[in-house]
Amino acid sequence: MKEITRLPREQRESIGAYGATTSWPAGFTIYEQGASADGVFVVLRGQVVLRNQVSAGRSFVPWIATPGETFGGEGLESGARYASNARAEEESETLHLSSARFSALLREQASNALALIRQMMAERTALLEKFGQYATLTVEQRLIAALIRMAQSRSDDDSLESAGTTVVPRRLLGELVGATRESISLVLGRLASEGLVQRDGNGLVIGDVDRLAARLAQPGQRGGIVVYDERGDGGARRVVDA
C-alpha cells in the first residue's frame, strides 16, 4: 500500500509565520459546507474530519486530515465555498493561510509554497485513489486500507513500521468505507478473530499494521464469517465457516 505524504515539520514551522494558528476542542465545527471559503488549512496536531451529508441521517467522510496534511484548499479558488463540513475529531491545532497570505508565501518563500502545493496535489491523488477503491475493492479491503491509513497518520513518519499500536474510532469506519454497519461488523469480526484488531472502549486497537498490509495484499486468504459484537467485551462470535 502506498505510504501517505505529509508536509515535513520544518516546513510547517516556516509556513507558520504566514498564517494564524488556532486550537480547537474535540467536536468543534471549524466550518460548514457551503460557507464562504478562503485560503487553506494545515493540521499541526490532532485530526480534522471532512464530512458530507448524503441523505437524512446519513453522511460520508471523504477525508480525514492529520498532522502535516491540509484541508479547505478550495478556499484558494476565487469566490469559493467549502465543499464539506470540517470538524475537529479530537483536540486539534491548525494553521490557516488566507488567500492573501498564501500569495505572500508564494512570493517570498517559493520553495515552501511549492512544498505546500505538492502536499495538496498528493492529497488530491490519494482522494482519487480512494474513490477508485469503491469500484475495485471489497468492503473488507476498503476497511483494511482505511485502518492502515489511520494507523500511518498516528506515526511520527510515513512508514508502516513506525505506526505501532493505534486506536481508531469505530464510529468513523462506516463513513470512511462507505458500507453498512452490518457489513463493517462482519469484517471487524473476522479481523478480531484473527487477532488483527481488538476493541478498546469506543475504539479499535491495531496491533500489527504489517499483518494488516499483508492481508490487503492477499485478499483471497480469509477465514470463516464472524459477527463483531458491538456490545460485548471485544470478542468476535463465529457463525459460519467459509
Number of C-alpha atoms within 10 A of each C-alpha: 11 10 14 17 17 22 21 15 12 10 15 21 12 12 22 17 13 18 19 13 16 12 14 19 15 15 15 15 16 15 16 18 16 12 13 13 23 22 22 22 21 28 23 24 18 21 23 32 23 25 21 18 13 9 8 6 6 9 15 19 19 17 19 22 24 23 24 20 26 25 25 21 20 16 21 19 12 11 10 16 18 19 19 22 20 24 22 23 21 16 15 22 20 28 23 24 26 19 18 13 18 20 17 15 21 16 11 11 13 13 13 18 19 13 17 25 16 15 19 21 12 16 20 12 11 17 14 11 11 19 12 11 16 15 8 10 15 14 20 21 22 21 22 22 21 18 25 23 20 21 25 23 27 20 17 10 16 18 14 21 12 14 23 17 16 22 21 21 16 19 12 16 20 20 19 20 26 18 18 12 12 12 16 20 19 21 20 27 27 23 22 23 21 13 14 20 25 22 22 14 12 12 15 22 22 24 18 19 24 15 13 20 17 11 18 20 12 11 12 8 8 12 14 12 18 22 22 25 16 15 7 9 11 17 17 23 16 16 10 10 8 8
